[in-house]
Amino acid sequence: MEDIVIIGGGLAGLISSIGLARQGLAVTLVEKKAYPFHRVCGEYVSNEVLPYLAALGADPAPLQPVRISRFLLSSPSGRTLEANLDLGGWGLSRYTLDHFLYQVALQQGVRFHTRRQAEKVTFSHDAFTIQLADGLTLQAPVVLGAYGKRASLDRNLNRPFFRQRSPYIGVKYHVRLPLPKDQIALHNFKDGYAGISAVENDRYCFCYLTTRQNLRTHGTIPAMEKAVLHQNPHLRRIFQEAEFLYAQPEVINEVSFATKSCLEDHMLMCGDAAGMIAPLCGNGMAMAIHSGKLATEQVLTYFTNGRNREQLEQGYSKAWKNQFATRLQIGRAVQRLFGHPVLTELAVGALKQLPSAVQLLMRQTHGQPF
C-alpha cells in the first residue's frame, strides 16, 4: 500500500510527486514512456511558476531556458500585431524539462514505474486498486490522474468527452532559423494556428493545431502544410528557411478542449486530464504545474487532518475551479474566433487598434506568481 499513486509523468504528475515526497509521503508514479522523451506541446512557460519551482528545489535556471518577453500575432493573410508580455516567460523543451523534474523526483524518493500503463482503476473500501498492463497491481488511499489529454483510462472511467470525436490534431517540430529569441509568435491559417518560440540549444519549438478534415483533404502532412499553412507568409518563411531537426514530426490526434471534471470516481485529475486550455492562449504548461501544486496542498491536508475524503474532494474541486474555470472558459471562447479566416482578420485588426484589450486578454488567460 502506497500513500499516493500518480498516473502520468508529465508536468502535473512530476510536480505533485516532488511536492508530496518532500513531505515524507510514499509516492509511486506510473508513466507509459521512459524519460527523456518528446511531447506534442508548445514549450513556453509563464514566469508565474518560478517561485513554486524554486520552493520545490526545481529551479530551471541551470537548464538555461530562453527568456521571452514579447508576443506577435498574425492573421492568415500575414497581418500582425505585437505586444509586450507583462509577466514574461521562458522557453524550454519538454524533453529537457520533464527529464530534469524526473531526476528531482528520484532524488526525493519517488518510485517510478516507467514503460508501464495503468489499465484500470477501481475504488472500494476507501482505497484504490490500480491494475497495470503487465499484471502488476498497486494500492493506495489517494490516486492522482495526471495522464494528459486523452487515455484509455478515460474510456474506463466513462468520461463524456471521450465518447465525442474531436476534430483537432497537433503537430510539432523542433527547428533552427534566425528569429528573435525573446518573442513568442502565433500564426493563424485556415482552420488552425501555429506557435513558434525559442527553447534551449538555439532551437525553436514549432507546433500547430489543425483539423483532421484539413489533413484528409490534402492526404499527407507535407501536402497539407504546403497547401494551407503556406498561405500565411510568416509560416511560409518558416517552412522555406528553417532547418527541421526531426526526421518526422511528433503528431497527436483527438485533441479535445471539451469541458472535463477535476474529479472522477474519487480520483483527483490534474493538468490536461482535468481540462485543457486552447494553445492559442498559451500557458498550458504553467496551468499543469499549478494544478500539481493544488493537488499537493489538498492531499497533504488529507493526510494530516484525519483522512477526510469528502474534505479532500471538495477542497480540491473548489481550489481547481477558483483557479482555472474562468481561464478555460475564456480560452474556449477565443478558440472559436481563430482559425476562421474572416473572423481572424477582423479580430487581429480590431485588437491592433486596442492594445489595452490585448493586455486584458493575456491577463485573463495567465495567472499570478505563486
Secondary structure, DSSP 8 states (H G I E B T S, - for coil): --SEEEE--SHHHHHHHHHHHTTT--EEEEESS-SS---SS--EEEGGGHHHHHHTT---GGG--EEEEEEEEE-TT--EEEEEEEEEEEE--HHHHHHHHHHHHHHTT-EEEET--EEEEEEETTEEEEEETTS-EEEESEEEE---S--HHHHHTT-GGGGS---EEEEEEEEE----TTEEEEEEETTEEEEEEEETTTEEEEEEEEEHHHHHHHSSHHHHHHHTGGGSHHHHHHHHH-EE--SS-EEEEEE------SEETTEEE-GGGT----GGG--HHHHHHHHHHHHHHHHHHHHHTT--HHHHHHHHHHHHHHHHHHHHHHHHHHHHHTT-HHHHHHHHHHHHH-HHHHHHHHHHHS----
